[in-house]
Amino acid sequence: MQPLTGKQIRHLRALGHHLQPVVLIGKEELSSRLLGSVEEALASHELIKIKLQEGCLTDRREVASQLAQACNAQQVQVLGRTILLYRPSDKNRIELPAAGRQR
């Protein structure tokens, strides 16, 4: 998967602003059941919001990084206790802006 450009990240952040969290991470943190839920949500939505609850003691950026790596997704944003992940599906529900030219 190619890294997202700044323009694509801004586009995804704008789309994710109005989303409700579909996965909540509590004291169990990164269990196989949680990873299954994230995989399922990414497969059906492409862009998902994940909320860290008070019981989650692991650093939020570390959790985001581990989730993105485990699910082959891209970390779009970590804001407060909220994580935004993106992984394109076969159906390409989200149309990303063109990558443009690299400098």
Secondary structure, DSSP 8 states (H G I E B T S, - for coil): -----HHHHHHHHHHHTT---SEEE-TT-S-HHHHHHHHHHHHHHSEEEEEE-TT--S-HHHHHHHHHHHTT-EEEEEETTEEEEE---TT--S---------
